Amino acid sequence: MNQVALWRRLLAELLGSAFLAAVVIGSGIAAQRLSPGNTGLELLENAAATAAGLYAIILMFGPVSGGHFNPVVSAADAAFGGLSWRDAAAYGPAQVAGCIAGAVLANLMFALPAVSISAKDRASAAHFLSEIIATLGLTVVIFALARSGRPRTIPAAVGAYIGAAYFFTSSTSFANPAITIGRMFTDTFAGIAPASVPSFIAAQLLGGALAVAVIRVLYPRLTPAQAADILVPHSPSHAPGQTLDGGPGPGAAPRERPPP
C-alpha cells in the first residue's frame, strides 16, 4: 500500500525519533534550569514542549513514513495490515537508533557529556500499570481516529494525549519502547535508569497488545487501507501524477507512444 521506498521511510523514522528524543530530553533539561526546585512547573514545561513538538514532528515526517516513531505503533499497524511485518521489524531499529541519537544531541546542546547513563529509578508497580494504560490509550486514540475517517486529526490528538498523560500517569507516559531506551542515555530530568527499562518496555508491549484487542472489539471493520493511513496519510501522490519517490502516481496520464 505504501508508495514510498523503504529506505526513505526508515530515514524519516530515524530523524523523527531523533527529534522526538531531543524535544523530550532537551525541554526537560531546560525546564530544570529555568524552574529549579519547582517540580510541578518543570513537568508542565516538559509536557507542553513535548506535546507541541510531537505534533510538529509527526507533520514533518509523517507524509514519508506515517510518523510512527514508536515500535508499539508500528507493530499494531502491522497487526491490522497497514504495514507489513517485515517493514515493522525494520522500523523498530531505526526508531531506537534515532531516539539514542536524539538523547546524545540533547545532552550536547546543553553542554553536558554526550552520554551520561541515567540513575533515575522508575521501576515500581504503579509505573508498570501507568505504562500499560498510557500505551493502551495512545494506540486506541490513533486507530479509533483512523477507523472513523479522521486520520488528519491524529497528529494533534497524539500530541494532546501525550501532554495530558504526562500528568495523569505516575510514569509521565513514556508509552514507547524506543524513547524509553533513548532516555537511558541522559542523566537528567527526563532520564530513566537502565534497571527500570525492562519493566517499562514489558508494560508498553502489554499495553499495545491490549490495545489491539480493544480496537478489534470496538472497531471490527478497521481495514488495512485505514490502518495504512496512520499516523499521517503517506500513500498519496506528492504532486499530481507523481509519487513521493518521484515516479508516476496512480493518477498520472499515460505516456503517449512515440510516432512510428
C-alpha positions, 0 to 999 in steps of 0.5 A: 500500500505504501508508495514510498521506498523503504529506505526513505521511510526508515530515514524519516523514522530515524530523524523523527525519533531523533527529534522526538528524543531531543524535544523530550530530553532537551525541554526537560533539561531546560525546564530544570534550569529555568524552574529549579526546585519547582517540580510541578512547573518543570513537568508542565514545561516538559509536557507542553514542549513535548506535546507541541513538538510531537505534533510538529514532528509527526507533520514533518515526517509523517507524509514519508513514513506515517510518523510512527516513531514508536515500535508499539505503533508500528507493530499494531499497524502491522497487526491490522495490515497497514504495514507489513511485518517485515517493514515493522521489524525494520522500523523498530531499529531505526526508531531506537537508533534515532531516539539514542541519537536524539538523547546524545544531541540533547545532552550536547546542546546543553553542554553536558557529556554526550552520554551520561547513563541515567540513575533515575529509578522508575521501576515500581508497580504503579509505573508498570500499570501507568505504562500499560494504560498510557500505551493502551490509550495512545494506540486506541486514540490513533486507530479509533481516529483512523477507523472513523475517517479522521486520520488528519486529526491524529497528529494533534490528538497524539500530541494532546494525549501525550501532554495530558498523560504526562500528568495523569500517569505516575510514569509521565507516559513514556508509552514507547519502547524506543524513547524509553531506551533513548532516555537511558542515555541522559542523566537528567530530568527526563532520564530513566535508569537502565534497571527500570527499562525492562519493566517499562518496555514489558508494560508498553508491549502489554499495553499495545497488545491490549490495545489491539484487542480493544480496537478489534472489539470496538472497531471490527471493520478497521481495514488495512487501507485505514490502518495504512493511513496512520499516523499521517496519510503517506500513500498519496501522490506528492504532486499530481501524477507523481509519487513521493519517490518521484515516479508516476502516481496512480493518477498520472496520464499515460505516456503517449507512444512515440510516432512510428 
